[in-house]
Structures are given as C-alpha cells and as structure tokens.
C-alpha cells in the first residue's frame, strides 16, 4: 500500500497493490489487482479475479494480447478514476 491509502470497514484485499492515495473505503473486494494513484472505489465495488473457464488471463497492451500465465487476475485501474458503486 502506498502513502495516503485508505482501506475501510468490511473491505477485503487479496494480492492487491494500492498506489499512493488509492481508496477502497467500504464493502469492497479487490483481488489480484492494481489500483492506480488516487483511485477511489465506490461502495460495494467487487473487482473479481477468477476466470471461470480456467483459461489463462490475457491483457491488452499496445494493441496486442499478452498472456499473464495466471487464471486469477482482477484489474489494473488507472490514475484517479472513481468507479461507481457496485461496478468494476
């Protein structure tokens, strides 16, 4: 967790990275994810981390799909977004 981060009541973090000023204030689940600087999750946001088809997770970078070699991978959330409650 970076400087100025806030993790509130009933929030669960699993293998998560929170950059400076990221907030998961309450009733959140953040699994296998990265929250960018100043990210503020809405109440009840769930960042799911499991592929139900057991296929490796691919991320898109510079127009190409890149294999992560993982079946659990949540999200990489950019700098200062504010996802609405119960969405991500």
TORZA-914972 format. One record per atom (N, C-alpha, C): residue number from 0; residue in one letter; z, x, y. Coordinates in pm, 1 decimal, decimal comma, padded with zeros to 6 digits. Layout:
! TORZA-914972
PT; NUM; A; Z; X; Y .
...
! end
This chain:
! TORZA-914972
PT; 0; X; 00000,0; 00083,8; -00118,0 .
PT; 0; X; 00000,0; 00000,0; 00000,0 .
PT; 0; X; 00000,0; 00087,8; 00123,7 .
PT; 1; X; -00086,1; 00049,1; 00216,3 .
PT; 1; X; -00095,3; 00123,6; 00341,0 .
PT; 1; X; 00013,3; 00083,8; 00440,1 .
PT; 2; X; 00006,5; 00143,3; 00557,0 .
PT; 2; X; 00104,2; 00114,0; 00661,9 .
PT; 2; X; 00084,9; -00027,5; 00714,3 .
PT; 3; X; 00195,8; -00095,1; 00743,3 .
PT; 3; X; 00191,7; -00226,6; 00805,6 .
PT; 3; X; 00144,7; -00338,4; 00714,5 .
PT; 4; X; 00144,3; -00315,6; 00584,2 .
PT; 4; X; 00104,5; -00421,1; 00490,1 .
PT; 4; X; 00218,3; -00520,3; 00472,4 .
PT; 5; X; 00181,9; -00641,0; 00433,7 .
PT; 5; X; 00282,2; -00743,7; 00409,1 .
PT; 5; X; 00248,4; -00814,8; 00279,5 .
PT; 6; X; 00345,0; -00817,2; 00187,7 .
PT; 6; X; 00333,1; -00893,0; 00064,1 .
PT; 6; X; 00447,9; -00991,5; 00064,9 .
PT; 7; X; 00414,7; -01120,3; 00062,4 .
PT; 7; X; 00516,5; -01222,4; 00080,9 .
PT; 7; X; 00565,8; -01286,2; -00047,2 .
PT; 8; X; 00638,0; -01395,7; -00027,6 .
PT; 8; X; 00701,5; -01469,3; -00136,2 .
PT; 8; X; 00598,9; -01518,9; -00236,8 .
PT; 9; X; 00634,0; -01505,9; -00363,1 .
PT; 9; X; 00552,9; -01555,3; -00475,1 .
PT; 9; X; 00413,0; -01496,3; -00479,8 .
PT; 10; X; 00396,2; -01376,1; -00427,0 .
PT; 10; X; 00268,6; -01305,3; -00434,5 .
PT; 10; X; 00276,6; -01204,0; -00547,5 .
PT; 11; X; 00169,1; -01196,7; -00626,4 .
PT; 11; X; 00163,6; -01100,3; -00736,2 .
PT; 11; X; 00046,7; -01005,4; -00713,4 .
PT; 12; X; 00076,1; -00875,8; -00721,6 .
PT; 12; X; -00026,7; -00772,8; -00712,3 .
PT; 12; X; -00035,6; -00703,8; -00847,8 .
PT; 13; X; -00158,4; -00683,5; -00897,5 .
PT; 13; X; -00177,8; -00611,8; -01023,0 .
PT; 13; X; -00288,7; -00510,3; -01001,0 .
PT; 14; X; -00253,8; -00382,9; -01006,3 .
PT; 14; X; -00350,9; -00275,2; -00984,6 .
PT; 14; X; -00431,6; -00297,2; -00856,6 .
PT; 15; X; -00363,6; -00336,0; -00751,4 .
PT; 15; X; -00430,7; -00364,3; -00624,4 .
PT; 15; X; -00405,6; -00251,9; -00524,6 .
PT; 16; X; -00503,5; -00232,3; -00438,0 .
PT; 16; X; -00491,5; -00137,4; -00328,5 .
PT; 16; X; -00499,9; -00216,1; -00198,9 .
PT; 17; X; -00399,4; -00202,2; -00114,3 .
PT; 17; X; -00399,2; -00266,9; 00016,3 .
PT; 17; X; -00407,9; -00157,9; 00121,2 .
PT; 18; X; -00514,9; -00159,9; 00199,4 .
PT; 18; X; -00529,7; -00062,3; 00306,7 .
PT; 18; X; -00444,0; -00105,7; 00425,4 .
PT; 19; X; -00430,5; -00017,9; 00524,6 .
PT; 19; X; -00341,9; -00042,6; 00638,3 .
PT; 19; X; -00359,0; -00183,3; 00696,2 .
PT; 20; X; -00245,8; -00250,8; 00714,8 .
PT; 20; X; -00244,6; -00380,1; 00780,7 .
PT; 20; X; -00291,2; -00497,1; 00697,3 .
PT; 21; X; -00317,3; -00477,2; 00568,4 .
PT; 21; X; -00359,4; -00589,0; 00482,3 .
PT; 21; X; -00239,7; -00677,7; 00452,4 .
PT; 22; X; -00264,4; -00809,3; 00447,6 .
PT; 22; X; -00157,4; -00905,9; 00424,4 .
PT; 22; X; -00193,7; -00998,4; 00309,4 .
PT; 23; X; -00101,2; -01014,8; 00217,6 .
PT; 23; X; -00106,9; -01116,2; 00112,6 .
PT; 23; X; 00023,3; -01194,1; 00129,7 .
PT; 24; X; 00027,8; -01285,7; 00227,5 .
PT; 24; X; 00154,1; -01338,7; 00275,7 .
PT; 24; X; 00232,3; -01429,1; 00181,4 .
PT; 25; X; 00169,1; -01519,7; 00110,0 .
PT; 25; X; 00246,8; -01604,1; 00020,1 .
PT; 25; X; 00158,2; -01679,4; -00078,3 .
PT; 26; X; 00213,1; -01690,7; -00199,6 .
PT; 26; X; 00147,6; -01763,9; -00308,3 .
PT; 26; X; 00010,8; -01706,4; -00343,0 .
PT; 27; X; -00001,7; -01573,6; -00340,5 .
PT; 27; X; -00129,3; -01509,0; -00369,1 .
PT; 27; X; -00123,4; -01436,0; -00502,8 .
PT; 28; X; -00240,8; -01422,7; -00568,1 .
PT; 28; X; -00257,3; -01333,5; -00682,1 .
PT; 28; X; -00374,2; -01242,6; -00648,9 .
PT; 29; X; -00350,2; -01112,0; -00654,1 .
PT; 29; X; -00453,7; -01013,2; -00625,0 .
PT; 29; X; -00457,5; -00916,5; -00743,1 .
PT; 30; X; -00560,3; -00928,5; -00826,4 .
PT; 30; X; -00569,6; -00846,8; -00946,0 .
PT; 30; X; -00685,8; -00750,0; -00940,7 .
PT; 31; X; -00657,6; -00623,5; -00968,2 .
PT; 31; X; -00760,3; -00519,0; -00980,8 .
PT; 31; X; -00857,0; -00522,3; -00863,2 .
PT; 32; X; -00802,4; -00522,5; -00742,4 .
PT; 32; X; -00882,6; -00541,5; -00621,6 .
PT; 32; X; -00843,3; -00445,7; -00510,8 .
PT; 33; X; -00928,1; -00441,1; -00408,3 .
PT; 33; X; -00901,5; -00362,7; -00288,6 .
PT; 33; X; -00910,2; -00457,3; -00169,1 .
PT; 34; X; -00803,2; -00461,4; -00088,3 .
PT; 34; X; -00803,8; -00539,5; 00035,6 .
PT; 34; X; -00819,5; -00442,7; 00151,6 .
PT; 35; X; -00921,2; -00464,6; 00234,2 .
PT; 35; X; -00951,1; -00375,7; 00344,9 .
PT; 35; X; -00850,9; -00383,6; 00458,1 .
PT; 36; X; -00865,2; -00292,2; 00553,6 .
PT; 36; X; -00774,7; -00287,4; 00668,9 .
PT; 36; X; -00773,6; -00421,5; 00740,9 .
PT; 37; X; -00653,2; -00472,4; 00766,5 .
PT; 37; X; -00637,6; -00594,4; 00843,8 .
PT; 37; X; -00675,0; -00722,1; 00771,4 .
PT; 38; X; -00706,1; -00713,6; 00643,3 .
PT; 38; X; -00738,2; -00833,9; 00566,1 .
PT; 38; X; -00614,9; -00923,6; 00562,0 .
PT; 39; X; -00634,3; -01052,8; 00579,9 .
PT; 39; X; -00523,4; -01147,7; 00576,4 .
PT; 39; X; -00563,5; -01263,2; 00485,6 .
PT; 40; X; -00508,2; -01266,8; 00363,8 .
PT; 40; X; -00541,2; -01373,3; 00270,4 .
PT; 40; X; -00473,5; -01503,0; 00311,4 .
PT; 41; X; -00543,9; -01614,7; 00297,0 .
PT; 41; X; -00484,4; -01745,5; 00321,9 .
PT; 41; X; -00386,3; -01779,7; 00211,3 .
PT; 42; X; -00301,8; -01877,6; 00237,9 .
PT; 42; X; -00200,3; -01918,7; 00141,0 .
PT; 42; X; -00265,2; -01963,2; 00010,5 .
PT; 43; X; -00210,5; -01916,8; -00100,0 .
PT; 43; X; -00256,9; -01959,1; -00230,7 .
PT; 43; X; -00386,8; -01895,6; -00276,9 .
PT; 44; X; -00433,0; -01791,4; -00210,2 .
PT; 44; X; -00558,0; -01727,4; -00249,7 .
PT; 44; X; -00540,8; -01655,4; -00383,3 .
PT; 45; X; -00634,7; -01678,4; -00472,7 .
PT; 45; X; -00634,3; -01612,3; -00602,6 .
PT; 45; X; -00759,9; -01527,5; -00612,0 .
PT; 46; X; -00740,3; -01397,9; -00627,3 .
PT; 46; X; -00852,2; -01306,6; -00647,7 .
PT; 46; X; -00855,6; -01277,3; -00797,5 .
PT; 47; X; -00935,7; -01356,6; -00870,0 .
PT; 47; X; -00942,4; -01345,3; -01015,4 .
PT; 47; X; -01001,5; -01210,6; -01054,7 .
PT; 48; X; -00959,9; -01161,4; -01170,7 .
PT; 48; X; -01000,8; -01026,8; -01209,6 .
PT; 48; X; -01056,1; -01016,2; -01350,1 .
PT; 49; X; -01081,4; -01126,7; -01417,0 .
PT; 49; X; -01122,3; -01120,5; -01556,8 .
PT; 49; X; -01257,0; -01187,8; -01577,8 .
PT; 50; X; -01347,7; -01116,6; -01640,1 .
PT; 50; X; -01475,8; -01176,8; -01682,0 .
PT; 50; X; -01451,7; -01246,4; -01814,6 .
PT; 51; X; -01484,0; -01371,7; -01821,4 .
PT; 51; X; -01459,2; -01447,8; -01943,9 .
PT; 51; X; -01564,0; -01423,4; -02051,7 .
PT; 52; X; -01674,9; -01357,5; -02017,4 .
PT; 52; X; -01776,1; -01327,2; -02118,7 .
PT; 52; X; -01759,8; -01185,6; -02174,6 .
PT; 53; X; -01657,1; -01114,7; -02131,6 .
PT; 53; X; -01622,6; -00979,8; -02178,1 .
PT; 53; X; -01729,1; -00874,6; -02146,7 .
PT; 54; X; -01824,6; -00908,3; -02063,5 .
PT; 54; X; -01926,3; -00811,0; -02023,0 .
PT; 54; X; -01869,5; -00719,3; -01915,3 .
PT; 55; X; -01916,7; -00594,5; -01907,6 .
PT; 55; X; -01870,0; -00505,5; -01801,6 .
PT; 55; X; -01907,0; -00560,7; -01663,7 .
PT; 56; X; -01821,4; -00536,6; -01569,2 .
PT; 56; X; -01844,3; -00582,5; -01431,7 .
PT; 56; X; -01940,9; -00487,6; -01362,7 .
PT; 57; X; -02035,7; -00544,7; -01291,0 .
PT; 57; X; -02128,9; -00466,2; -01209,5 .
PT; 57; X; -02103,7; -00499,7; -01063,3 .
PT; 58; X; -02110,5; -00401,3; -00978,3 .
PT; 58; X; -02102,9; -00423,3; -00833,9 .
PT; 58; X; -02236,1; -00380,6; -00773,3 .
PT; 59; X; -02269,1; -00442,6; -00663,2 .
PT; 59; X; -02394,5; -00409,1; -00596,5 .
PT; 59; X; -02365,3; -00315,6; -00480,1 .
PT; 60; X; -02434,0; -00203,6; -00479,8 .
PT; 60; X; -02416,5; -00102,6; -00375,9 .
PT; 60; X; -02553,8; -00050,7; -00337,1 .
PT; 61; X; -02583,9; -00062,5; -00209,7 .
PT; 61; X; -02712,1; -00017,8; -00155,5 .
PT; 61; X; -02829,9; -00074,0; -00235,0 .
PT; 62; X; -02818,3; -00204,1; -00267,7 .
PT; 62; X; -02926,9; -00273,5; -00334,0 .
PT; 62; X; -02939,3; -00251,4; -00483,2 .
PT; 63; X; -02847,1; -00178,9; -00542,6 .
PT; 63; X; -02852,7; -00152,5; -00685,8 .
PT; 63; X; -02724,7; -00199,9; -00754,3 .
PT; 64; X; -02739,8; -00251,3; -00877,0 .
PT; 64; X; -02624,1; -00289,6; -00957,4 .
PT; 64; X; -02567,4; -00164,6; -01023,5 .
PT; 65; X; -02437,1; -00143,6; -01006,2 .
PT; 65; X; -02369,7; -00025,7; -01060,7 .
PT; 65; X; -02265,8; -00073,0; -01161,6 .
PT; 66; X; -02273,0; -00020,8; -01282,2 .
PT; 66; X; -02175,1; -00054,3; -01386,3 .
PT; 66; X; -02039,9; 00008,4; -01352,6 .
PT; 67; X; -01933,4; -00071,1; -01360,9 .
PT; 67; X; -01799,2; -00017,6; -01336,4 .
PT; 67; X; -01732,2; 00028,2; -01464,4 .
PT; 68; X; -01783,4; -00018,9; -01578,6 .
PT; 68; X; -01720,0; 00014,0; -01705,6 .
PT; 68; X; -01593,2; -00065,4; -01729,9 .
PT; 69; X; -01570,9; -00168,0; -01649,8 .
PT; 69; X; -01448,5; -00248,4; -01660,0 .
PT; 69; X; -01482,3; -00392,8; -01690,9 .
PT; 70; X; -01391,8; -00461,3; -01761,6 .
PT; 70; X; -01406,1; -00605,8; -01779,4 .
PT; 70; X; -01311,1; -00679,6; -01684,3 .
PT; 71; X; -01219,5; -00604,9; -01623,1 .
PT; 71; X; -01130,9; -00662,3; -01522,0 .
PT; 71; X; -01157,3; -00592,2; -01390,0 .
PT; 72; X; -01203,2; -00669,3; -01293,9 .
PT; 72; X; -01230,6; -00617,1; -01160,4 .
PT; 72; X; -01234,3; -00737,4; -01067,3 .
PT; 73; X; -01146,6; -00740,5; -00969,0 .
PT; 73; X; -01136,5; -00856,4; -00881,0 .
PT; 73; X; -01238,4; -00853,9; -00769,7 .
PT; 74; X; -01200,3; -00797,5; -00656,5 .
PT; 74; X; -01287,7; -00798,5; -00539,2 .
PT; 74; X; -01260,3; -00676,5; -00452,9 .
PT; 75; X; -01360,5; -00641,0; -00376,4 .
PT; 75; X; -01343,2; -00544,1; -00269,2 .
PT; 75; X; -01364,9; -00623,7; -00142,0 .
PT; 76; X; -01257,0; -00642,8; -00065,7 .
PT; 76; X; -01262,7; -00725,4; 00054,7 .
PT; 76; X; -01265,7; -00632,0; 00175,0 .
PT; 77; X; -01360,3; -00653,8; 00264,6 .
PT; 77; X; -01383,3; -00563,4; 00376,0 .
PT; 77; X; -01275,4; -00563,7; 00482,7 .
PT; 78; X; -01305,7; -00498,8; 00594,1 .
PT; 78; X; -01212,2; -00482,9; 00704,5 .
PT; 78; X; -01197,7; -00611,0; 00784,6 .
PT; 79; X; -01073,2; -00654,3; 00802,3 .
PT; 79; X; -01031,6; -00764,8; 00889,2 .
PT; 79; X; -01085,5; -00903,1; 00855,7 .
PT; 80; X; -01122,3; -00934,4; 00731,2 .
PT; 80; X; -01160,9; -01072,8; 00702,1 .
PT; 80; X; -01037,4; -01160,0; 00689,1 .
PT; 81; X; -01057,1; -01289,2; 00696,9 .
PT; 81; X; -00948,6; -01385,0; 00682,9 .
PT; 81; X; -00995,3; -01497,3; 00590,9 .
PT; 82; X; -00997,8; -01470,0; 00458,3 .
PT; 82; X; -01040,3; -01575,1; 00365,1 .
PT; 82; X; -00951,0; -01698,3; 00378,0 .
PT; 83; X; -01011,4; -01814,3; 00370,8 .
PT; 83; X; -00937,2; -01939,9; 00384,9 .
PT; 83; X; -00842,2; -01959,6; 00267,8 .
PT; 84; X; -00748,5; -02050,0; 00284,6 .
PT; 84; X; -00651,5; -02079,6; 00180,2 .
PT; 84; X; -00721,4; -02120,6; 00051,5 .
PT; 85; X; -00669,6; -02073,3; -00060,2 .
PT; 85; X; -00713,8; -02101,0; -00197,2 .
PT; 85; X; -00860,7; -02067,1; -00220,7 .
PT; 86; X; -00915,9; -01971,0; -00148,4 .
PT; 86; X; -01054,4; -01928,4; -00169,4 .
PT; 86; X; -01062,4; -01776,1; -00169,1 .
PT; 87; X; -01146,2; -01720,5; -00256,6 .
PT; 87; X; -01180,8; -01577,5; -00251,3 .
PT; 87; X; -01281,0; -01546,9; -00357,3 .
! end
